[in-house]
């Protein structure tokens, strides 16, 4: 049943700034170590020339976040239950399993981001074990998990804004004379893996889909749809602002530098910004890594629980246990890399293969549901959102094809040969 099938009930209308929450949480999961590294790499290599890619990616993300918010405010059941009722439990389970594996793969990067932030000052290989333990304790300590997460993410957004703004100020204050980049003859900018990575870490369709769950956990109903849409837009704008600050810092201060990891970014900033620049960057990196660390694991755990019909309430045991499974999976793979230095190629290839299937599928399901009048009533998507969403869906399909053809298949061939 949906709100469209019920007689509308009035609820107290909040001021827009009092209603912020789900969009901020989604911004936190999108701005993680992967986003920091790829935006820094693109800025260091291309200067300010490709900032438009961030803007375009955020526009697509905003469109799908608004779809998620729209769906969450209209439904009185969970998205997984709705999909199961209309298309079959198999589709809901497929989406849940796919997002679980994608979240676990992202969690691997988040663990390495936390490790990098602390390795600058503490030589302890098991720091990720400590923080995963704290995250699991956090999951089970609060009865109202959504409210606790919302407050924590607001603090992390503030830390990121202040830290990366200070770094950007240092960058412009110490900006050398920049020579225009001369592209090499064999350059193919649109196929550059760091550019695709920047789009992929900004336009995160699983996080946009999870917006529907966050809206329901906050308790918004159809009467607060307008606030939900504003919240999604503000969250998207925050993503753009933070990502652009990081990219512009690299463009101004790290032009021509080779950045292999987020720890390289911190090391390269240290001699340029003095004693203060590196710790400020590491504070922002920690806020980005740990905020993404918590929410990303919830995306995988809660959507899988919903897909299997095990419930979505934050107080429920199944969503918390499956969230813990995401945390432990990401921690295990990261520890393997930290302790051995060997990248788990089969696991990475498997995660990429799941992404190929899942990203266009999730985007297509979200567009289908939010354009279905039986579900949405009069609150279906408008023409602008549908146009932007349609182009975004084509982009997801193109990225899936590229990943399958140029990343997954070559690695599978190598693994088969070995």
C-alpha positions in Angstrom: 0.0 0.0 0.0 1.2 3.5 -0.7 0.3 7.0 0.5 -1.2 7.5 -2.9 -3.9 5.0 -1.9 -4.6 6.6 1.4 -6.4 9.8 2.3 -3.7 12.3 3.0 -3.0 13.2 6.6 -1.5 16.5 7.5 1.7 16.5 9.6 3.5 19.5 11.0 5.5 21.1 8.2 9.1 21.7 9.2 11.4 24.5 8.0 13.7 23.2 5.2 16.8 23.6 7.3 15.2 21.6 10.2 14.4 18.8 7.8 18.0 18.2 6.6 19.3 14.7 7.3 19.1 11.9 4.7 20.8 14.0 2.0 23.7 14.8 4.4 24.1 11.1 5.2 24.2 10.2 1.5 26.8 13.0 0.9 28.9 11.4 3.7 28.9 7.9 2.1 29.7 9.3 -1.4 32.7 11.4 -0.1 35.0 8.6 0.9 38.7 7.7 0.3 38.0 6.6 -3.3 36.4 10.0 -4.1 39.3 11.9 -2.4 41.9 9.9 -4.3 40.3 10.0 -7.7 39.4 13.7 -7.5 43.0 14.4 -6.4 44.5 12.4 -9.2 42.3 14.1 -11.8 43.2 17.6 -10.4 46.9 16.8 -10.2 46.9 15.5 -13.8 44.5 17.9 -15.5 44.4 21.0 -13.3 41.1 22.8 -13.2 40.1 21.7 -16.8 37.9 18.8 -15.8 35.9 20.3 -12.8 32.9 20.1 -15.1 32.9 16.3 -14.7 32.1 16.7 -11.0 29.3 19.1 -11.8 27.7 16.7 -14.4 28.1 13.7 -12.1 26.4 15.5 -9.2 23.5 16.5 -11.5 22.9 12.9 -12.3 23.3 11.9 -8.6 20.9 14.7 -7.6 18.2 13.4 -10.0 18.4 9.9 -8.6 18.6 11.0 -5.0 15.3 13.0 -5.6 13.8 9.8 -7.0 14.8 7.9 -3.9 13.4 10.7 -1.6 10.2 10.8 -3.6 9.8 7.0 -3.4 10.5 6.9 0.4 8.0 9.6 1.3 5.2 8.0 -0.8 5.6 4.4 0.3 4.2 3.0 3.5 6.1 -0.3 2.9 9.7 -0.9 2.2 11.1 -0.6 -1.4 12.1 -4.3 -1.2 8.5 -5.3 -0.2 7.1 -3.2 -3.0 9.5 -4.8 -5.6 8.7 -8.3 -4.3 5.0 -7.7 -4.6 5.1 -6.2 -8.1 8.0 -8.1 -9.8 8.8 -11.1 -7.5 11.0 -11.7 -4.5 13.8 -12.8 -6.8 14.3 -9.2 -8.1 14.3 -7.7 -4.6 16.8 -10.4 -3.5 19.0 -9.8 -6.6 19.2 -6.1 -5.8 19.9 -6.8 -2.2 22.7 -9.3 -2.9 24.3 -7.1 -5.5 24.3 -4.0 -3.3 25.7 -6.2 -0.4 28.7 -7.1 -2.6 29.2 -3.6 -3.9 29.1 -2.2 -0.3 31.6 -4.8 0.8 34.0 -3.8 -2.0 33.7 -0.1 -1.1 34.2 -1.0 2.5 37.6 -2.4 1.5 38.6 1.1 0.3 37.1 2.7 3.4 39.3 0.5 5.6 42.4 1.5 3.7 41.4 5.1 4.0 41.1 4.9 7.8 44.5 3.0 7.9 46.1 5.7 5.7 44.8 8.6 7.9 46.3 7.1 11.0 49.5 5.6 9.5 50.7 9.1 9.1 51.1 9.3 12.9 50.6 5.7 14.3 52.5 2.7 13.0 49.9 0.1 13.9 48.7 -2.4 11.3 45.5 -3.4 13.2 44.0 0.1 13.5 41.1 -1.0 11.2 40.2 -3.8 13.6 39.8 -1.2 16.4 37.5 1.0 14.2 35.4 -1.9 12.9 34.9 -2.9 16.6 33.8 0.7 17.3 31.5 0.7 14.3 29.9 -2.6 15.4 29.4 -1.3 18.9 27.8 1.8 17.5 25.3 -0.3 15.5 24.1 -2.1 18.6 24.4 0.7 21.2 21.6 3.0 20.0 18.0 2.2 20.0 17.3 5.0 17.6 20.1 4.2 15.2 18.9 6.7 12.5 19.0 9.7 14.8 22.5 8.8 16.1 23.8 8.4 12.6 22.3 11.7 11.4 23.9 13.6 14.3 27.3 12.0 13.7 27.2 12.6 10.0 26.4 16.3 10.5 29.6 16.5 12.6 31.6 14.7 9.9 30.2 17.0 7.1 31.3 20.0 9.1 34.8 18.5 9.7 35.2 17.8 5.9 34.0 21.3 4.9 36.4 23.0 7.3 39.4 20.7 6.7 39.2 20.7 2.9 38.4 24.4 2.8 41.6 25.1 4.9 43.6 22.9 2.5 42.2 24.8 -0.5 43.2 28.1 1.2 46.7 26.7 1.8 46.9 25.6 -1.8 46.0 28.9 -3.3 48.4 30.7 -0.9 51.2 28.4 -2.0 50.2 28.0 -5.6 53.1 27.9 -8.0 53.1 29.2 -11.5 51.0 26.6 -13.4 52.0 25.7 -16.9 49.2 24.4 -19.2 49.3 20.7 -19.7 50.3 19.4 -23.1 48.3 16.3 -23.9 50.2 13.3 -25.1 49.4 12.0 -28.5 48.0 8.7 -27.2 45.9 10.4 -24.4 42.2 9.3 -24.3 40.8 11.5 -21.6 37.3 10.2 -21.7 38.6 6.6 -21.2 41.1 7.5 -18.5 40.4 5.2 -15.6 40.7 8.0 -13.1 38.0 10.0 -14.9 35.7 7.0 -14.9 36.6 6.5 -11.2 35.6 10.1 -10.5 32.2 9.6 -12.1 31.8 6.3 -10.4 32.6 7.6 -6.9 30.4 10.6 -7.3 27.4 9.1 -9.1 26.8 6.3 -6.7 23.4 4.8 -7.6 23.2 2.4 -4.6 23.5 5.4 -2.3 20.8 7.2 -4.3 18.5 4.2 -3.9 19.2 4.1 -0.2 17.8 7.6 0.1 14.4 6.0 0.1 15.3 4.0 3.2 16.8 7.0 5.0 13.7 9.1 4.3 11.5 6.4 5.8 13.8 6.0 8.8 13.5 9.8 9.4 9.7 9.4 9.4 8.9 11.6 6.5 5.5 11.1 4.8 4.0 12.3 1.6 3.1 15.7 3.1 6.9 16.4 3.5 7.8 15.4 0.0 9.0 19.0 -0.7 11.4 19.0 2.2 12.7 15.6 1.1 13.5 16.9 -2.4 15.2 20.0 -1.0 17.2 17.8 1.4 18.4 15.7 -1.6 19.4 18.7 -3.6 21.4 20.2 -0.7 23.1 16.9 -0.1 24.1 16.7 -3.7 25.4 20.3 -3.7 27.5 19.4 -0.6 29.0 16.5 -2.5 29.9 18.9 -5.4 31.4 21.5 -3.1 33.6 19.1 -1.1 34.8 17.2 -4.2 35.6 20.4 -6.1 37.6 21.7 -3.1 39.7 18.5 -3.1 40.2 18.6 -6.8 41.1 22.3 -6.9 43.6 21.7 -4.0 45.3 19.1 -6.1 45.2 21.3 -9.2 46.7 24.2 -7.4 49.4 22.4 -5.3 50.0 18.9 -6.7 50.1 19.6 -10.5 52.2 17.0 -12.2 52.6 14.8 -9.1 52.0 11.1 -9.2 49.4 10.0 -6.5 49.2 6.3 -5.9 47.0 6.5 -2.8 45.4 8.9 -0.3 48.6 8.7 1.9 50.5 10.1 -1.1 48.2 13.1 -1.2 49.0 13.8 2.5 52.7 13.3 2.0 52.8 15.7 -1.0 50.9 18.4 0.9 53.2 18.3 3.9 56.2 20.1 2.4 54.0 22.6 0.7 51.7 23.6 3.5 54.0 23.1 6.5 53.2 21.4 9.8 49.5 22.3 9.7 48.5 21.2 6.3 49.1 17.4 6.7 47.1 17.0 9.9 44.3 19.1 8.6 44.1 16.9 5.5 44.2 13.8 7.6 41.3 15.1 9.8 39.3 15.6 6.6 40.4 12.2 5.3 39.4 10.5 8.5 36.0 12.2 8.5 35.4 11.1 4.9 36.6 7.5 5.5 34.8 6.9 8.7 31.5 8.5 7.7 31.5 6.5 4.5 32.7 3.5 6.6 29.5 3.5 8.7 26.8 4.4 6.2 28.2 2.3 3.3 28.0 -0.8 5.5 24.4 0.1 6.4 23.5 0.4 2.7 24.7 -3.2 2.1 23.2 -4.7 5.2 19.8 -2.9 5.2 19.0 -3.3 1.5 20.0 -7.0 1.6 17.8 -7.6 4.7 14.9 -5.9 2.9 15.5 -7.9 -0.3 15.4 -11.1 1.6 12.2 -10.0 3.4 13.9 -9.9 6.9 12.9 -6.3 7.7 14.4 -2.8 7.4 13.7 -1.2 10.8 17.0 0.2 12.4 16.0 -1.6 15.6 15.7 -4.9 13.8 18.4 -7.6 14.4 18.7 -8.9 10.8 19.7 -5.5 9.3 22.3 -4.9 12.0 23.8 -8.4 11.6 24.0 -8.1 7.8 25.6 -4.6 8.3 28.1 -6.3 10.6 28.8 -8.8 7.8 29.6 -6.0 5.4 32.0 -4.4 8.0 33.8 -7.7 8.6 34.1 -8.6 4.9 35.7 -5.2 4.1 37.9 -5.4 7.1 39.1 -8.9 6.2 40.1 -8.0 2.7 41.8 -4.7 3.8 43.8 -6.5 6.5 45.0 -9.0 3.9 46.3 -6.2 1.8 47.8 -4.3 4.7 49.6 -7.3 6.1 50.7 -8.9 2.8 50.8 -6.0 0.3 49.1 -8.4 -2.2 45.9 -7.1 -3.8 43.1 -9.7 -3.8 42.5 -9.6 -7.6 39.8 -12.3 -7.8 37.7 -10.5 -5.1 38.2 -7.1 -6.8 37.2 -8.6 -10.2 34.1 -10.2 -8.7 33.1 -6.9 -7.1 33.5 -5.2 -10.5 31.4 -7.8 -12.2 28.6 -7.4 -9.7 28.7 -3.6 -10.3 28.4 -4.2 -14.0 25.1 -6.0 -13.4 23.8 -3.9 -10.5 24.3 -0.3 -11.4 22.0 -0.1 -14.5 19.6 -2.5 -12.8 19.2 -0.3 -9.7 18.9 2.9 -11.8 16.3 1.2 -14.0 14.2 -0.1 -11.1 14.3 3.3 -9.4 13.0 5.1 -12.6 10.4 2.4 -13.1 9.0 2.7 -9.6 9.0 6.6 -9.5 7.2 6.7 -12.9 4.5 4.2 -11.9 1.2 5.9 -11.1 -0.1 2.9 -9.2 2.8 3.4 -6.8 3.3 7.2 -6.8 -0.2 8.6 -7.6 0.3 12.2 -8.7 3.8 12.3 -7.4 5.6 10.7 -10.3 8.8 12.2 -11.7 8.6 15.4 -13.7 9.9 15.6 -17.3 13.2 17.2 -16.4 14.1 14.5 -13.8 13.1 11.8 -16.3 15.3 13.3 -19.0 18.3 13.7 -16.7 17.6 10.3 -15.2 17.4 8.7 -18.6 20.8 10.2 -19.7 22.2 9.1 -16.3 20.9 5.5 -16.9 22.6 5.5 -20.3 25.8 6.6 -18.6 25.5 3.8 -16.1 25.0 1.3 -18.9 28.1 2.7 -20.8 30.2 2.5 -17.7 29.1 -1.0 -17.1 30.0 -2.0 -20.6 33.4 -0.4 -20.3 34.1 -2.1 -16.9 33.0 -5.5 -18.4 35.0 -5.1 -21.6 38.2 -3.4 -20.3 38.5 -4.4 -16.7 36.6 -7.5 -15.8 37.1 -9.6 -19.0 40.9 -9.0 -19.3 41.4 -9.9 -15.6 39.2 -13.0 -16.0 41.4 -14.0 -19.0 44.5 -13.6 -16.9 43.1 -15.6 -14.0 42.0 -18.4 -16.3 45.5 -18.4 -17.9 47.2 -18.7 -14.6 
